[in-house]
Amino acid sequence: MTAGTGRARLRVRGALALAASLSVVLVGTAQPAAAADVQSKQWYLGAMQAEEMWKVTTGEGIKVAVIDTGVNSSTPSLQGQVLAGVDATGAPGDETDDYNGHGTTMAELIAGTGKGGGLKGLAPGARIVPMRVSDTDFRNKHSSTVYSSADAIRAAADSDAKIISMSFGSEFPMERERAAVEYAGSKGKLFFAAVGNEAKRGKKEDYPAAYPEVVGVASADRAGKVAEYSQYGATVDIASPGNDIPRWCDNSFQRYCDGDGGTSAATAIASASAALVWSANPDWTANQVLNVLFDTASRDWKKGERSKYLGHGLIRPSMNILKGKGDPGAPDISPLTKKKTTGPADSSAPGDSSAPDASATPQPAKNDGKSDEQVAAAEETKSSGSSGGESQLGLIIGVSAGAAVLAGVAYAVMRRRRAA
């Protein structure tokens, strides 16, 4: 169906070269998928025992902030699921004007009801708080702020969303963004971000996934193996299904396309997994929810060790929802940094000024001491010099379907693998 607004929307090229860092990389071989059968292509719902988990919880009571291209609240699957959010772009439109279709796909993978044959979310009882940010192409066309991601993170921290899901990223860390991430942590948020899809280029770090306070999510295929394109290294904390997942083809919202959802879809599904666990354990903090997700992840190496491809393993919320497994640990110790945190999840109501402002905290120099303005300029220069004008900051969308694998672990059958 068409989007709910009459505003003009930007169309994205059907396929872009992989040379652009975190650019809009749509699958060149993607084929339309009829809305009537799109749910049959969501293979991971069966693998993750979604129907059984929904008998216990659907994620009710949990709000997820989706930082992306916007979320079209008028698709059949999202009607009644999307709350008021923030447009951080400074461009025409608002947070429900999805200029690409990517953000709407992520929202449906998290909390879609499946009505009208649309995508069914893993946590259909959750609600979405949309935060619209700009990629480089959108920013250049609309003179949008280069700080939209940092501003959106801070807005998400000030919202009553418990979980932040972000499938945007850049190879350039920024102090303003890092401060916003730390601020979100001080407000008790659980922050998931995609690690990126450029492993073939040897690219290992993207931000915000590489910040210590953010859960970096890798992409897995039907066999539980990590996709060839999924970036790896110290930034990976957990893996989640990402291959062979349908998506909205573009911002006309007329049809779904087949292809790989990449680490973007993996991040949305990981966020939905956290929503299910948190809904079933409403008194837990973000630290405890994450501890359980790490503790119950599927792996064939020693608990507490991390694989550079899979992190703590393949996410399995059913282990907690259906079997009650998982050690929540200390409520105020981060399983990411092992440090004491300052804010419980229930302190995150809008307007709460009790949490410290991370922007006021001195941060160590990054990028060889370059300022945020210099980093932003570097992004623009690199973008303008890319072949075909690909954007350097943007969506993390999957690459070729049927990609080879690096290493992995299945949900049911484990293959012996040495921790990397």
GISULLIN-V482108 format. One record per residue. RES is the residue in three letters. D_FIRST is the distance of its C-alpha to the first C-alpha in Angstrom with 2 decimals. Layout:
res->[RES,RES]
d_first->[D_FIRST,D_FIRST]
This chain:
res->[MET,THR,ALA,GLY,THR,GLY,ARG,ALA,ARG,LEU,ARG,VAL,ARG,GLY,ALA,LEU,ALA,LEU,ALA,ALA,SER,LEU,SER,VAL,VAL,LEU,VAL,GLY,THR,ALA,GLN,PRO,ALA,ALA,ALA,ALA,ASP,VAL,GLN,SER,LYS,GLN,TRP,TYR,LEU,GLY,ALA,MET,GLN,ALA,GLU,GLU,MET,TRP,LYS,VAL,THR,THR,GLY,GLU,GLY,ILE,LYS,VAL,ALA,VAL,ILE,ASP,THR,GLY,VAL,ASN,SER,SER,THR,PRO,SER,LEU,GLN,GLY,GLN,VAL,LEU,ALA,GLY,VAL,ASP,ALA,THR,GLY,ALA,PRO,GLY,ASP,GLU,THR,ASP,ASP,TYR,ASN,GLY,HIS,GLY,THR,THR,MET,ALA,GLU,LEU,ILE,ALA,GLY,THR,GLY,LYS,GLY,GLY,GLY,LEU,LYS,GLY,LEU,ALA,PRO,GLY,ALA,ARG,ILE,VAL,PRO,MET,ARG,VAL,SER,ASP,THR,ASP,PHE,ARG,ASN,LYS,HIS,SER,SER,THR,VAL,TYR,SER,SER,ALA,ASP,ALA,ILE,ARG,ALA,ALA,ALA,ASP,SER,ASP,ALA,LYS,ILE,ILE,SER,MET,SER,PHE,GLY,SER,GLU,PHE,PRO,MET,GLU,ARG,GLU,ARG,ALA,ALA,VAL,GLU,TYR,ALA,GLY,SER,LYS,GLY,LYS,LEU,PHE,PHE,ALA,ALA,VAL,GLY,ASN,GLU,ALA,LYS,ARG,GLY,LYS,LYS,GLU,ASP,TYR,PRO,ALA,ALA,TYR,PRO,GLU,VAL,VAL,GLY,VAL,ALA,SER,ALA,ASP,ARG,ALA,GLY,LYS,VAL,ALA,GLU,TYR,SER,GLN,TYR,GLY,ALA,THR,VAL,ASP,ILE,ALA,SER,PRO,GLY,ASN,ASP,ILE,PRO,ARG,TRP,CYS,ASP,ASN,SER,PHE,GLN,ARG,TYR,CYS,ASP,GLY,ASP,GLY,GLY,THR,SER,ALA,ALA,THR,ALA,ILE,ALA,SER,ALA,SER,ALA,ALA,LEU,VAL,TRP,SER,ALA,ASN,PRO,ASP,TRP,THR,ALA,ASN,GLN,VAL,LEU,ASN,VAL,LEU,PHE,ASP,THR,ALA,SER,ARG,ASP,TRP,LYS,LYS,GLY,GLU,ARG,SER,LYS,TYR,LEU,GLY,HIS,GLY,LEU,ILE,ARG,PRO,SER,MET,ASN,ILE,LEU,LYS,GLY,LYS,GLY,ASP,PRO,GLY,ALA,PRO,ASP,ILE,SER,PRO,LEU,THR,LYS,LYS,LYS,THR,THR,GLY,PRO,ALA,ASP,SER,SER,ALA,PRO,GLY,ASP,SER,SER,ALA,PRO,ASP,ALA,SER,ALA,THR,PRO,GLN,PRO,ALA,LYS,ASN,ASP,GLY,LYS,SER,ASP,GLU,GLN,VAL,ALA,ALA,ALA,GLU,GLU,THR,LYS,SER,SER,GLY,SER,SER,GLY,GLY,GLU,SER,GLN,LEU,GLY,LEU,ILE,ILE,GLY,VAL,SER,ALA,GLY,ALA,ALA,VAL,LEU,ALA,GLY,VAL,ALA,TYR,ALA,VAL,MET,ARG,ARG,ARG,ARG,ALA,ALA]
d_first->[0.00,3.74,6.55,8.77,11.58,12.92,14.99,15.44,14.48,16.68,15.91,17.99,20.26,19.50,22.80,25.51,29.10,30.09,32.89,30.93,31.50,28.34,26.28,22.67,23.44,20.58,21.65,22.85,22.66,19.21,17.57,14.02,13.70,11.90,10.01,12.74,15.50,14.45,16.67,19.55,19.56,20.20,23.91,25.24,24.32,27.02,29.36,29.23,29.75,26.67,26.97,30.61,30.03,27.48,30.39,32.17,29.56,25.83,26.46,26.76,28.49,27.46,25.38,24.27,24.03,21.58,22.99,20.53,18.23,16.70,14.27,10.89,11.76,8.63,6.93,8.32,11.08,12.23,12.42,16.16,16.92,17.08,20.27,21.61,22.44,23.90,22.98,25.97,25.21,26.81,24.27,22.12,19.25,19.34,18.58,14.93,14.39,13.73,15.15,14.74,12.30,15.54,16.12,12.87,13.83,17.29,16.42,14.58,17.65,19.84,18.53,15.27,15.82,14.05,12.47,9.90,11.47,10.52,13.45,16.43,18.51,22.25,22.92,20.33,22.80,22.92,21.27,19.93,21.67,19.83,22.22,20.98,23.45,23.83,24.64,27.33,25.28,23.28,26.61,28.41,25.97,25.86,29.33,27.94,30.50,31.72,32.11,28.52,28.66,31.99,30.95,27.80,30.02,32.46,29.85,28.59,32.25,32.69,29.72,30.13,28.04,30.41,28.64,27.48,25.20,25.24,24.04,25.39,28.95,31.77,35.14,36.72,37.68,38.05,40.37,37.97,35.32,38.02,39.27,35.81,35.58,39.02,38.13,35.19,37.71,40.10,37.51,37.16,33.73,32.84,31.33,29.60,28.90,28.22,31.43,29.89,29.43,32.43,35.23,36.10,37.15,39.31,37.27,38.02,37.04,33.99,33.68,32.89,33.17,36.80,37.91,40.15,38.30,34.89,33.94,33.20,30.86,31.26,28.98,30.12,29.32,29.43,33.24,33.33,34.56,33.67,31.66,33.72,31.64,31.79,34.30,37.34,40.34,41.32,37.86,36.45,36.78,34.66,32.37,29.09,26.79,24.84,25.01,22.65,19.73,16.09,13.98,10.80,11.95,11.57,10.36,7.63,5.51,4.87,7.68,10.60,14.07,17.46,20.29,22.29,20.99,24.48,26.23,23.05,21.65,25.26,25.57,22.53,23.95,27.40,26.27,24.73,28.05,29.95,27.92,28.94,32.55,32.76,31.34,33.97,36.64,35.87,39.38,39.12,38.76,36.50,39.56,40.01,36.41,36.66,40.14,38.92,36.07,38.69,41.28,39.17,37.52,38.40,41.10,44.41,46.34,48.14,46.22,46.20,46.21,43.21,42.05,40.98,38.11,37.04,38.57,39.57,37.68,34.48,32.81,33.36,32.48,33.43,37.04,37.10,34.73,36.31,39.77,40.56,41.57,41.64,44.08,42.53,45.57,46.58,44.09,45.13,45.53,42.67,42.34,41.21,44.11,46.59,47.27,47.36,44.30,44.60,41.75,40.50,36.86,37.63,38.90,35.46,34.68,33.51,36.55,38.84,41.42,43.60,42.23,43.88,42.19,41.97,41.79,45.39,46.55,48.19,46.39,48.06,47.67,45.05,44.28,48.02,48.23,45.60,43.94,40.19,40.37,42.04,39.51,36.65,38.60,39.04,35.31,34.85,37.79,36.65,33.13,34.52,36.84,34.31,33.75,30.66,30.17,28.43,27.98,30.44,28.60,25.11,22.83,24.41,22.24,23.77,25.67,26.65,25.87,29.06,30.99,34.60,35.70,38.31,39.26,37.78,38.02,36.29,35.26,37.84,40.25,41.80,43.33,46.29,45.63,47.69,46.06,45.50]
